[in-house]
């Protein structure tokens, strides 16, 4: 009886630990992808400025 109760507590503890661990891993992966994706806010301004400078160079050719 006591061993079964202890086993149930260990099982629920390991379940909650694995759930929180997988959740934190998903959050970390999401943040990593968001920071390193080309669509993040800091990269959008860099892409726009590079496109503007590219257009300036094209205007110089004509």
Buried (B, 14 or more C-beta within 10 A) or exposed (E): EEEEEEEEEEEEEEEEEEEEEEEEEEEEEEEEEEEEEEEEEEEEEEEEEEEEEEEEEEEEEE
